[in-house]
Amino acid sequence: MQLPGPGARNLITDVPGLKVGQAQDARARTGVTVILPDARAVCAVDVRGGAPGTRETDALAPENLVEAVDAVVLSGGSVYGLAAADGVVAWLGARGRGYALAAQPDVPPSPVVPAAILFDMANGGDKAWGEQPPHRELGRAAVAAAGADFELGTAGAGYGAMAGALKGGVGSASVVSAEGVTVGALAAVNCFGSVVAPGGRTFWAGPYEIGDEFGGLGGGGLRAAPDDWGLSKGAAALRNTTIACVATDAALTPAQAKRLAVMAQDGLARAIRPVHAPFDGDVVFALSTGARALADPVNFTLARLGALAADCLARAVARGVYAATAWPGVTPVTWRDLPG
């Protein structure tokens, strides 16, 4: 039996049957990330932020008709970014992918594509797009580019993101359990709170770091006084959100996937301080590609998967900020600019 550790890429695409595509608009400083399963996948969602922006999340409730999705979209652009899912739906539908009660040659299927957005509107990019915001085309470009490898940091949905006072970005991580079950996470980090402890550059997620995947500083000396938020955005910048997806190849029902999403949210609490504020729109999706049956006892196995997902998501948050770079010609503070 192998020891638990990251998958070959240390990305959510280590989960067999998943691809990720990204696209961004450097002028507008916004972008889109698409998680694309090879086949329709069970999906659930957990919303904790006080200001979420979502699409198709009601359809994911376990009591509702649709039990699987065709893709998950994470986008910048605030409410405009929800149109990214339109581009993904069009791309999937043109290829015959989607939900249908009965196959009819003259009726295209209906791709089910839940989405969540973050606020990157005040980052200095050109948002004078009139009636043609770029997100629909960015969604189509992102899904068309989906593959096993993708860029971390200033890319996709994290292109325009800020993580507290630091440049935010897209992060991802994975773990393979001793039994060979894979869990992965992807996050677009645009949080109000800080991802590092006050007075230094140590990530709050440091205790969960594997190797030196985000600097190798570990978690030694982590501490903060009450109400000391360090490099948070502060009261002048109350438009934020971290949006994320966790995934596994374990076969989950919609209700079990919901529990995975609920437990995974703790990864945001481990990596960001504070989190789930009234002006955050924090959303976590959970995907199951269904390749492996849950081992008995099922509930204990699900609890283990939830714990792994939370750790993975904390690592993904830190990796996104660790990899983030400044926009061309602009110098927001990045993690690598911090002293130490």
Residue, then its C-alpha position, 0 to 999 in steps of 0.5 A: m500500500q502506497l503512502p499518501g502524497p500528491g499525484a503526478r502533476n499535483l493538479i486537479t487533473d490528477v483525478p482521472g477523467l478531468k481536464v482544465g482549460q483557461a483563457q484570459d484577456a490581458r487588457a480587461r484583466t479578467g479570465v475564465t477557468v473551465i473544469l471539463p470531465d470526460a463524461r458527465a460527472v456527479c456534482a454538488v455545491d456549497v456556498r458560504g460567502g455572503a455575496p455569491g454570484t452563481r449559475e445552475t447551482d439550484a439544479l445540483a440539489p440532490e432532490n432535483l432531476v439532474e444528477a450530473v454536469d458537463a462542466v464547471v466554470l469559474s470566472g472573473g468579471s463579476v455578474y458579466g462573467l456568468a456569460a462564460a458558461d454560455g460559451v461553454v454550453a454552446w461548445l458542448g452542445a455543438r458536440g452533442r454533449g449534455y442532458a436529454l430526457a430522450a434522444q431526438p435528432d432535431v433537438p440538441p442536448s442541454p449541457v448542464v454547466p454550473a458556474a461561479i464568479l469573482f469580482d475583478m472589476a476594480n483592478g485597473g483593466d479596461k472594462a469599457w466593453g459596452e454590450q460585448p463583455p469578453h467572458r462568453e468568448l473566453g469561456r468558449a476558448a477555455v473549454a476548447a483549450a482543456g487538457a491535463d496541464f494548465e498554468l497556475g498563478t496569474a491565469g484563467a479565472g485568477y488573472g485579475a484576482m487579488a488575494g488580500a493585499l497580494k496578487g491572487g491567482v489560480g492554484s491547484a493541488s492533489v493527493v492520492s490516498a493509501e488505497g489509490v483514491t485521488v482527490g484534487a482541488l482548484a481555486a481562483v483566489n480573490c479573497f478579502g482576507s489574508v493568505v499569510a500570517p501577520g508580520g511575515r510571508t508564512f502561508w496560513a496553509g503552511p501546516y498542510e504543505i507537502g514538500d516545498e510546493f509553495g515555498g517550503l516555509g511550513g507552519g512554524g510560528l503561525r500566530a495572530a492577535p484578535d482582529d489582526w488580519g495582516l495583509s487583508k484588503g481592509a475596509a476600502a475594498l469590500r468586493n472579493t470571493t474565492i471560488a473553487c472546485v474539488a474532485t475525486d475519482a471515488a463514486l459519490t451520490p449527489a448527497q455524498a458529493k454535497r458532504l464533500a463540498v461542505m467539508a472542503q470549505d474548511g480548506l478555505a478557513r485553513a488558508i484565508r483569514p478572515v473568510h466567508a465574510p458578508f462581502d465574499g462570495d465563496v463557493v466550492f463545487a465538488l465533482s465525482t468522476g465515479a471510477r472507484a467505489l467507496a470502500d466500506p464503511v462508506n461514511f468513514t471513507l467519505a469523511r476521509l475524502g472530505a478531510l483530504a479535500a479540505d487539505c487539498l483546497a488549502r494547499a491550492v489556495a497557497r499555490g495560487v498566490y505563490a505562483a502569481t505574478a504581476w500584470p504586464g506593466v503593473t506592479p501589484v505586490t506578489w508573495r515573492d515581493l514580501p521580505g524574508 
